[in-house]
Amino acid sequence: MTDAAQLTILVLEDQGLVRAGMRELIRIAQPQAHIREAASYEEAVEQLAAGRVDLAFIDFDLKSEKTGLDLLHYLRQQQIETRAIMLSGSEERTLVLDSLNAGACGYIPKDMRSDGLFQRALDTVFQGGIFVPVTAMARDGVSAPAVPPRPSVSAQSLGVSGRCLEVLYYLCQGLPNKAIASKMGVEEGTIRKDYVPKLFRLFQVTRRTELLVEVSRRGVIIPPLPDAADSGAGR
């Protein structure tokens, strides 16, 4: 994660009052961060073109032809390395998984009834963790936790190290295999056939979306890479 004083955050939300509330919550968690705002898909694209954006909080329902998923697709198609977190009034598991599959590295329901839970979700994201609602955490034979855990378990303690840890970091940033391979200077097939299956075995999952959910369910901390910390999560 980029140093908080240099962190640039984009908030895409079509309702002005909600956007203002998000801005204040982010300032509580990251007082030194620079916050940009957008009320539409088009404004968000303009903000992304104007300079590096480290984190983007994206509202799913923009009351227009474009949705938050469209902006996720844009980010990945343009290979913009902005860490994207979806915001939505729905906790439907299918929508959560669709967002993760499209490149989101977190999903925060806007209607969190528990006091402080929204701020806790922000804190999890800012610590480098993955936040998804408990509705998405249930797996066959594994019950969902009563509340999402705070990041507390290091990836290294689970046996993830070396280049495998590097791949996990990029997967949790929402990058596709091709972009990960380019960053690591290896063939895409090496990522797809070697590192990703190894991570699946370690976390006992079979899909990328399941991997992100499992990282969230276990409260795993994904440390930033040295070069990522130096250069930020920009383009």
Secondary structure, 3 states (H helix, E strand, C coil): CCCHHHCEEEEECCCHHHHHHHHHHHHHHCCCCEEEEECCHHHHHHHHHHCCCCEEEEECCCCCCCCHHHHHHHHHHCCCCCEEEEEECCCCHHHHHHHHHCCCCCEEECCCCCCCHHHHHHHHHHCCCCCCCHHHCCECCECCCCCCCCCCEECHHHCCCHHHHHHHHHHHCCCCHHHHHHHHCCCHHHHHHHHHHHHHHHHCCCCHHHHHHHHHHHCEECCCCHHHHHHCCCC
